[in-house]
Amino acid sequence: MPKNDKPTSESVKHGWMDDITGLGTGIFLAAFGIFMLKSAHLVTGGTAGLALLISYLVPVQFGVLYSSISVPFLALAVWKKGWNFALRSALCVGLVSLAEALVSQNLSLAMINPLFASLAGNLIVSVGLLILFRHKSSLGGINVIALLAQEKLGWRAGYVQMAFDIAIVCSSFAIAGPLVVAFSAAGAILLNYTLALNHKPGRYQGF
């Protein structure tokens, strides 16, 4: 049989236009999903979820909290994954903060079912994260720890992040009742299951 010389996903690298388009799409989806969660006064996992939780307790904008919390994790990214990944992640963190503020200024979800917001918002965030991972980036924070655990130990990034997310979601009992916490937990589980199902060890090497 003739040799198939068609490039595979493992051998073709993204061009700069691919990266710009991919990162922009991932940033917008993540920001829009976070906006849906914030509109329903919900939390999720990861650094974004922690920033949402704190924003309900103190009069500080989500974007400021999110960027501040991400700084130590970005330092870890520089140490373990190099400047390219760390700088892309830092850029994405800053742009997600700006994009979420922009969405908030131009769209209002005064009435939204909290269960729908949790499931739809987390699913949208998970798709955004997958796109960012595909383009050698992340949303910083616990994403960095999850990716390192996957690369160094072979653990699924989604499952690693889920462990952290459970702790963050359980902390939301400080601001909300059991039903809101349950909705937040369901959304966080959906987010991490989506990541675990679609981002597996060894996939997308070479990008």
C-alpha positions as CSV (number, residue, x, y, z in Angstrom):
1,M,0.0,0.0,0.0
2,P,1.3,3.5,-0.8
3,K,2.7,5.4,2.1
4,N,0.4,8.1,3.5
5,D,2.3,11.3,3.6
6,K,-0.6,13.4,4.8
7,P,0.4,15.4,7.8
8,T,-1.2,14.3,11.1
9,S,-2.3,16.4,14.0
10,E,0.9,15.4,15.8
11,S,3.2,16.8,13.0
12,V,1.6,20.0,12.0
13,K,2.3,23.1,14.1
14,H,-0.1,26.0,14.5
15,G,0.8,29.2,12.7
16,W,0.7,32.6,14.4
17,M,-2.7,33.4,12.9
18,D,-4.0,30.0,14.1
19,D,-2.8,30.9,17.6
20,I,-4.3,34.4,17.6
21,T,-7.7,33.1,16.4
22,G,-7.6,30.1,18.8
23,L,-6.5,32.1,21.9
24,G,-9.1,34.9,21.1
25,T,-11.9,32.3,20.8
26,G,-10.9,30.5,24.0
27,I,-10.6,33.8,25.9
28,F,-14.0,35.0,24.8
29,L,-15.7,31.7,25.6
30,A,-14.1,31.5,29.1
31,A,-15.1,35.1,29.8
32,F,-18.7,34.6,28.7
33,G,-19.1,31.4,30.7
34,I,-17.8,33.2,33.8
35,F,-20.2,36.0,33.2
36,M,-23.1,33.6,33.2
37,L,-22.0,32.1,36.5
38,K,-21.6,35.5,38.0
39,S,-25.0,36.6,36.8
40,A,-26.6,33.7,38.8
41,H,-24.3,34.3,41.8
42,L,-22.7,30.9,41.4
43,V,-19.1,29.7,41.7
44,T,-17.1,27.2,39.9
45,G,-13.7,25.6,40.4
46,G,-10.2,26.9,39.7
47,T,-8.8,30.3,40.1
48,A,-11.8,31.9,38.4
49,G,-14.1,30.2,40.9
50,L,-12.0,31.4,43.8
51,A,-12.1,34.9,42.5
52,L,-15.9,34.7,42.0
53,L,-16.3,33.5,45.6
54,I,-14.2,36.3,47.0
55,S,-15.9,38.9,44.8
56,Y,-19.2,38.1,46.5
57,L,-17.6,38.8,49.9
58,V,-15.6,41.9,49.2
59,P,-16.2,45.0,47.0
60,V,-13.5,44.2,44.5
61,Q,-14.1,43.5,40.8
62,F,-13.7,40.0,39.6
63,G,-11.0,40.8,37.1
64,V,-8.8,42.4,39.8
65,L,-9.1,39.4,42.1
66,Y,-8.6,36.9,39.3
67,S,-5.4,38.5,38.0
68,S,-4.0,38.9,41.5
69,I,-4.7,35.3,42.5
70,S,-3.1,34.0,39.3
71,V,0.3,35.7,39.8
72,P,1.9,33.0,42.1
73,F,0.7,30.2,39.7
74,L,2.2,32.0,36.7
75,A,5.5,32.1,38.5
76,L,5.2,28.3,38.8
77,A,4.4,28.1,35.1
78,V,7.6,30.0,34.3
79,W,9.7,27.6,36.4
80,K,8.1,24.3,35.2
81,K,6.8,25.0,31.7
82,G,8.9,27.9,30.4
83,W,8.4,31.5,29.4
84,N,6.4,30.8,26.3
85,F,3.6,29.0,28.1
86,A,3.7,31.4,31.1
87,L,3.5,34.5,29.0
88,R,0.6,33.1,26.9
89,S,-1.2,32.2,30.1
90,A,-0.6,35.6,31.7
91,L,-1.9,37.3,28.6
92,C,-5.0,35.0,28.6
93,V,-5.6,35.8,32.3
94,G,-5.5,39.5,31.7
95,L,-7.6,39.4,28.6
96,V,-10.3,37.1,30.2
97,S,-10.5,39.7,33.0
98,L,-11.0,42.5,30.5
99,A,-13.4,40.4,28.3
100,E,-15.6,39.5,31.3
101,A,-15.9,43.2,32.2
102,L,-16.7,44.1,28.6
103,V,-19.4,41.4,28.4
104,S,-20.9,42.6,31.8
105,Q,-21.1,46.2,30.4
106,N,-22.9,45.1,27.2
107,L,-25.1,42.3,28.3
108,S,-27.5,41.8,31.2
109,L,-28.9,38.5,32.4
110,A,-31.2,39.8,35.1
111,M,-33.3,36.6,35.0
112,I,-31.4,33.3,34.5
113,N,-32.2,29.9,35.9
114,P,-29.2,29.1,38.2
115,L,-29.1,25.4,37.2
116,F,-29.0,26.4,33.5
117,A,-26.4,29.0,34.2
118,S,-24.2,26.6,36.1
119,L,-24.3,23.8,33.4
120,A,-24.2,26.1,30.4
121,G,-21.6,28.5,31.9
122,N,-19.2,25.7,33.0
123,L,-19.6,23.9,29.6
124,I,-18.7,27.1,27.8
125,V,-15.7,27.7,30.1
126,S,-14.5,24.1,29.5
127,V,-14.6,24.5,25.7
128,G,-12.7,27.7,26.1
129,L,-10.1,26.0,28.3
130,L,-9.7,23.1,25.8
131,I,-9.0,25.6,23.0
132,L,-6.4,27.4,25.1
133,F,-4.7,24.1,26.0
134,R,-4.6,23.3,22.3
135,H,-2.7,26.5,21.7
136,K,-0.1,26.0,24.5
137,S,-1.8,28.2,27.0
138,S,-4.1,28.1,30.0
139,L,-6.0,30.4,32.4
140,G,-3.2,30.1,34.9
141,G,-3.9,29.2,38.5
142,I,-4.9,25.6,39.2
143,N,-4.8,24.9,35.5
144,V,-1.0,25.0,35.7
145,I,-0.9,22.5,38.5
146,A,-3.4,20.2,36.7
147,L,-1.4,20.3,33.5
148,L,1.9,19.7,35.3
149,A,0.4,16.7,37.1
150,Q,-0.8,15.3,33.7
151,E,2.6,15.8,32.0
152,K,4.8,14.6,34.9
153,L,2.6,12.0,36.6
154,G,0.2,10.9,33.8
155,W,-2.8,12.0,35.8
156,R,-5.8,13.5,33.9
157,A,-5.8,17.2,34.1
158,G,-9.6,17.3,34.6
159,Y,-9.5,14.9,37.5
160,V,-6.7,16.8,39.2
161,Q,-8.5,20.1,38.9
162,M,-11.7,18.4,40.1
163,A,-10.1,17.7,43.5
164,F,-9.2,21.4,43.9
165,D,-12.6,22.5,42.7
166,I,-14.5,20.4,45.2
167,A,-12.7,22.3,48.0
168,I,-13.5,25.7,46.4
169,V,-17.2,24.9,45.7
170,C,-17.7,23.6,49.2
171,S,-16.3,26.9,50.5
172,S,-19.3,28.6,48.8
173,F,-21.4,27.5,51.8
174,A,-20.0,30.7,53.3
175,I,-22.1,32.8,51.0
176,A,-25.0,30.6,49.7
177,G,-27.4,27.9,50.6
178,P,-27.2,24.2,49.8
179,L,-29.2,24.5,46.5
180,V,-26.8,27.1,45.1
181,V,-23.8,25.1,46.2
182,A,-25.3,21.9,44.6
183,F,-25.8,23.8,41.3
184,S,-22.2,25.1,41.5
185,A,-20.9,21.6,42.2
186,A,-22.8,20.1,39.3
187,G,-21.4,22.7,36.9
188,A,-17.8,22.2,38.2
189,I,-18.1,18.4,37.8
190,L,-19.3,19.0,34.2
191,L,-16.4,21.3,33.5
192,N,-13.8,18.9,34.7
193,Y,-15.4,15.8,33.2
194,T,-15.3,17.6,29.8
195,L,-11.6,18.4,30.3
196,A,-10.8,14.9,31.4
197,L,-12.7,13.4,28.4
198,N,-11.1,15.6,25.8
199,H,-7.6,16.5,27.1
200,K,-5.7,13.3,27.5
201,P,-2.0,12.6,28.2
202,G,0.0,12.5,25.0
203,R,-2.6,14.3,22.9
204,Y,-1.5,17.3,20.8
205,Q,2.2,16.7,21.4
206,G,4.4,18.9,19.2
207,F,2.2,22.0,19.3
